């Protein structure tokens, strides 16, 4: 296998890994919300879970940044015209949403919030993560199709 073929194989593997990480993050969202009633988690417990979740979001961001570098190198060489600009815009949007989710988590951790406010913040994190999941799903599927066509 040539170096370029190895990079492409690595890119497919990274797509699978990022999608798996997004599944984990999506499945883990249930653990964040404060449930009403006698079994309700205390805000301190919720903040601890948000902190752990934020670590996973930062890991996602690090992996996405590394992946984008490989993406842009491969796609820049193979498709120097139109798809590259469209893919770069998608990369920027994905990073922006990840940064937003991290910011929301950081604010929930750093600020003194009531249970209701904390639940609202968790809802906003959930929405951001769902948007990230959808962006990544369509983006990686598009890249996979382009790579298979080339």
N, C-alpha and C positions, 0 to 999 in steps of 0.2 A: 504494500500500500504506500502511496506517495504521501508526502507531508500534507498536501492539500486534501487528499482523501481522509487522512487522519483527522484533520481539523473539522471536516464536514461531519464525520462520524462523531466527533466530540461535541459538535454543535447539536446534533440530534439527541445525544445523551443529556446535554445540558437542558434542552427543552423538556425532556422527560422529568429530569430532576426538579426543575422549576415548577412544572405542573404538579408534581407530587408535593412539593413544599407548599404550594397554594392550597392543595386539598387539605393538608395538615392544618394550615392557618384557618381555613374556612371551618373545618370540623372543630377546631379549638375555640371558636368564637362563643360557643354555648357556655363555656366555663366562665366567661367574663361577666355576664349579666347578673344583677342582683334580683333574686326571686322574692316576691312578697311572701309574707307568712312567717310562722315560727322557725322555719329552717333557713331563713334568709341569711345570706352572707353579710358580714359586717363590711362597711366601706374600706376598712384597712385590708381585709382579705381580698376584696375586689381590686384594690390598688396593687397589692402584691401580684395578683394574677395578671393585671394589665402590664406590670413591669416585666414579668416573664414573657408575656406576649410581645412586648416591645422588643425584647432581645431577639425573638424569632423574626420580627419585621426587619430589624437591622441586619440580621443574617441574610434575609431575602434580598435586601437592598445591596449588600456586598456581592452576593452571587449574581444579581442582575447587572451590576456595574461591570463585573468581570466578563459576564456573558456578552454584554453589549460591545465590549472591545473586540471580542472574537467575531461577533456578528458583523460589525462594521468592517473589519478587515476582510472577511470572506466575501460579504456582499459588495463591498467597494471594489474588490478585484473582479468579481464575476458579473456584476450589474452596475457599471459605473454611471448609468443614466437615471431613469425614473424611480425604480423601486427603492433605490438607496435613500433618496430624500423622503419618501413615504415611510420607510422603515425607521429612519432617524427621527421623524416626527412621532411615530408610535413609541420609540424608545424614550423620548423626552416625556411623553404623556404617562407612560408606565412609571418612570422615576418620580415624576411630580406627584402621582397618586400615592406611591409608597412613602415619599417624604411627608405627605399630608397625613397619612395614617400614623406615622411615627410622631408627628407633631401633636396630633390629637391625643395619643397615648401619653406622651410626655406631659402635656397640659393636665391630663386627668391625674397623673401621679404627683405633679408639683403643686397643684392648686388644692385648696381646701374646698371640697365639693360635698354637698348633701347627697344622700342616697339617690334622690330623684335626678340631680344634676349629673351624678356619676353614671346613672343608667342612660341618660341622654347622650353623654359622651361615648359610652359603649355602643349605643345605636349608631352614632356617627362613625365610629371605628368600623363597625360591621358594614356600613354602607360603603366606606372607602375600600375595605378589603374585597367586598363583592365586585366593586368596579375594577380593582386591580385584577381579580380573578378573570373577569370577562375580557379585559384588555389583553392579558397574557394568553388566554385561550385562543382568541382570534389571531393575535400577532404570531404566536408560535406555529399555529396551523398554516398561516400564510407563508411563513418562512420555510416550513417543511415542504409545502407544495412547490415553492420556487426552487428549492434545492433538488427536489426529485425531478423537476423539469430540465434542470441544467445538465 
